Amino acid sequence: MPRMHLVPGLDDGQWAGAPDVFMERVLQARQANFWWTHSSAKESWYDPIAAEDRHEKFCNEFLPTVPPPFALQPDKQWDKCLPTLPLQRQILYMAIFDSLCHNFRPVLFQEPNYIQSLPNYKQVLFSSHQKALAVAALNLLEVVSTLHVMMGNSYTRFASIIIPTFETAVLLLCLCLDSNLPTEETGDDRSNTINTDPLVAGMTSVTQDKCIQAAHCALGRLQNLAEVSNMAEVGARTLARLVDNIDKIAQLRQEDGDLTVAKDLAIQVSEARSCVVQTPESIVRDSLASYLSAGPAFDIFNLNSEEMGVEFGIERF
């Protein structure tokens, strides 16, 4: 591939090895090609072994090829020379963790009877993948937060801030409905594999409380951005209802209260999964409007077609 530098002086002296300005886009294209090559045909059931295999190949074949300035443990020597490099790095990180969420996300939609019918080792994989999905989602929200801070925590309509914030918070709330997600840290030492797998270290410390807390932080961000973005306003309004229901479920579980009420609330929150089901498989989304107005997700927002037009018609990204 031809190399093109748009910043004067990068071809001379100590900056000769600086990354190309378009390297982040090239890496995103390579990542998309990786998942396209290794993805299996869509099926109504989730194969945990295939998902595990894809994850291991991604960690062992793709991540080691990422250049040092964009690695998960990056070389930052060119950050001062290329002011946009830190932003580009975070955008690539968003794509990485978003793709990991996509790999494990189907674990949310399997019927309990199907899971129980599987051999024990596959049931263990299901539990492990739930934790992996939670860690990927938490990391994605952390990257989004870092990117927003780099932008000055400013009011923005930038879709790459709003969409992942809402989407990932819904994932975490859905995971909190599952009792398999631990309530306390396991404390296992898996630090020796952190360099090859960006999720495994976090799987020892992920808990329901951390997921709920992250969802609250995501809600706060959307509520702040709602002042300038109709997209964020609709997302914040819906996420607030889901967070409130999850908080009520958690309180009832702690108090060992009316389990029937808790079950009813859980059913309400589980409808949020339709938001996740309707998300396009591609990493890049056109807009939150089309994502939310598709299928059952339209009902969750309780908007008619005219109101949807008012909410989103003025915001195109």
N, C-alpha and C positions, 0 to 999 in steps of 0.2 A: 504494500500500500504506500503511495507517495506520502512524503512527510512535508508539512507546510507549517511554518512558524509565522505568526502574525505579530509577534512582539519583538521589537528591535533588540539586537544584542544576544538573542538566545543561541545563535549559532557560533558565538565566540567565547573563548575562554572557559571559565568554570560553569557557565550556564549551558554548555553545549548538550548536556544530557537531560535538559528540562523536558517535561512532558508536553506533547502537542496540546494546543488549545482545545481541540476537538476530541481528545482522548476519552473523556468521560462519555461522550456520545458513542464512540466506537466500542467502548466496553459494555455499554448498555445493549448495543446491537449484538455483540458477541454473547452476552448473557441470554438475550431473548432467543438467539439461535440455539444455545445450549438446551434451554427448556423445551424448545420446539422439537429438537432432535430426540430428546429423551422422554418426551411425554407420551403416554399411552392413549389409546382411543378412549373417549368418554364412556364410562360404564355406570350402571346404577349402583354398583357396590364399590367399596373402597378396599384396595389391596394394600395392607400395611407393609408387606415385604417389598412391593414395587416402590412405594413411597420412600421407604428406608434406603433402597438401592439408589433412587434418584438423588436423595440427599447426600449420600456418601460420595457419589460421583461428582456432585457439585462441589463438595468440600475438597475432594482430592484431585479433581481435574480442572475445574474452572478457577476457584479462588487462588490457587498457587500461581496462576498465570497473570493475575492482576498486577500491574506495575507498582513498585514500592510507593509512589506518591498517592496511590488510590487504595492501597491495601488496608485491611481492617486495623492493622497496626502500622500506620503510614510513616513514610519518610517525609518530613515537612521542610526539607531544606530549600525548596523552591517556592514556599508559600509567600515570602516577601516579594519575590520577583514576579509572581503571577497572583495578583490579588484575588482573582476569581477562583483560584484552585481550591481553597477550603470549602467554598460553596459547592463547587462541582463534586468534591469528594462526598459531601453529605447527600447530595442528590443521588450519587451512585449507591451509597449505603442504603438509601431509601429503597432503591430498586432491588438491591440484594435481599433485604429483609422482607420486602413485599413479596418477592418470588418464593421465599421460604414459607411465608404464610400461605401462599397459594398451594404449595406442595402438600401441606398438612391440613389445610382447611376442610377437606371433605370428611375428616374424622368427626366433625360436629354433626353430620347429618345421617349417621348410621343408626338404624333401629336397634334398640337393646337386644331384641331377640336374635338379630343377626350377629351381634358381637358375642353374645353368650354361646352361640352355636360354633364359634371358632375354637381351634385348639388353644390351650393355655398360653403357648408362646406368642400367638398372634394377639391374644387379649393383653398380654404384657406390652406388646408393641403399640397397641391402641392407647394404653395409658401413657406410655412414653411419648407418643406423638402429640397427645393433648398437652403435655408439659412443653414439648418443643414448640408447638404452636403458640403457647402463651409467652414463651421467651422471645420468639421471633416478633410477636406483636408488641411486647414491652420494648424491645430494642428499636423497633420501627418508630414507636411514639417518642422514644428518647432522641432518635435522629431528627425527627420532625421538630421537636422542641429546640434542638441545637441549631438547626437551620433557621428557625424563627428568631432565635436570639441573635444569630449572625446578621439577620435582616433588621436588627434593632428592636425586636419585639413590636414592630410597628403594625398598625392596622393595614391589612392587606386583603385583596381578593384572590391572591395566588392560589390556584386550585391544588397545587402540590403541598400546600399546608392544610387546607381545609378538608379535602377528600380523605387523605390517610388518617387524619385525626378522628374523623367520624367513623370511618370504616373499621379502623383498628380497635377503637373503643367498643364497638358492637361485638367484635370477635371476643374481646376479653370478657364482656358481660355474658356472652353465651357460654364461655368456658366456666364462668363462676357458677353456673347452674349445675355443673357436674360435680358430684361429691368426690370424684377421683382426684380432683385438683387438691393438692395438700393444703392444709391450714397452717402448717409450720414447716420451716426449712428442714431439709433432710440432713444437711451437714456432710454429705459425701464429698470426698476430695477427687475431683476429676480435672484438676488444673493441667494435667499432663497432656490433655487432648485439646486445649483451648486454641492452639495454633492451627489445627486442621478443621475444627468444628466450632463455629461461632456461637452455637446454641448450648452445647453440652455443659459448659461451666454454669450457665444461668439456671439449668434445670434442677440444680441442687438447692436453689434458694427461691424458686418461684412459688408463690402462695396465692390463695384467693384474695387475701387482704391487699397484696401488692397489685393484683389485677384491678380490684375495685378502686384503689387509690389512683392508679393510672387513668382509669376511666373518668374519675372526678377531675383530674388535671386536664384531660382532653375536653371535658365539658366546659371547664373554665376558659380554655383557649377559644373554643367556638363561641362562647357567650361574649367574649371580648371582641372577636372579629365580627360578630353579628351587627355591630354598630355601623359597619361599612359594607357588609356582604349579606345579601338575601340568602345566598347559598348556606353560609354559616348559621344564619338565623334559623332556618328550617332544620338544619342538622342539630343545632343546640336544643331546639324545642323538643325534638323527638328523643335525643339522647338523655335529656333531663328526665323524661318520663321513664325511660328504661332504667336509669341509675336509681331513681326513686324506688322502683319496684324491687330492684336487686337489694337495695338497702333494707327494705322491709322484709325480704326473704331472709337476709342474714340475721336480722334482729329476731325474727321468729325462730330461726334455728338455734340461736343462742339461748333464747328463753324457753325453748321446747314448748312453744305455744301451739296454736291451732294449725296442724299440718295441712288441713284442708285449705285454709286461706293461703298458706305458703305455696301449695300446689297450684292454686288458681293464679297466683302472681307469677309463678314460674311459667305457666302456660302463656300468660301475656308476654313475658319477656322472650320466650322462645320464638314468638312470632318475629322477633328481630332477626332471626336466622335467615328469614326470607330476604332481608337486605343483603346478606352475605351471599346467598345462593344466586341472586340475580346479578352479582358483580361480574363484569366481563372477565374472561380468562386472560386477556391481554394485560400487560403491565400498565400501559398508558390508557387512561380513560378520557373520553371526550368531555364529559361534564358530569357533575353530581346530579343534574336534573334528569338526564336520561337514565342514569343508574338507579335513582330513586323511583322514577315513574314506571319502571318495568315491573309488571306482574304484581305479586302480593305486596312488594315494598310500597306500592302506591297507596294501598289501604292503610298501612301503618302510619303514614303521614297524614291520613285523613284529609287529603286535599282533592278537590275536584279539578277537572282539566283546566277550567278558567283560572282557578287560583294558582295552579302550577305555572301557568303562563305568566301571571303577575309576579310570582316569586322569582322565576328564573329567566324571564324573557329579556331582561336588561343585562344579564351577565353571561357573556360567552368568552371562553378562554381559548 
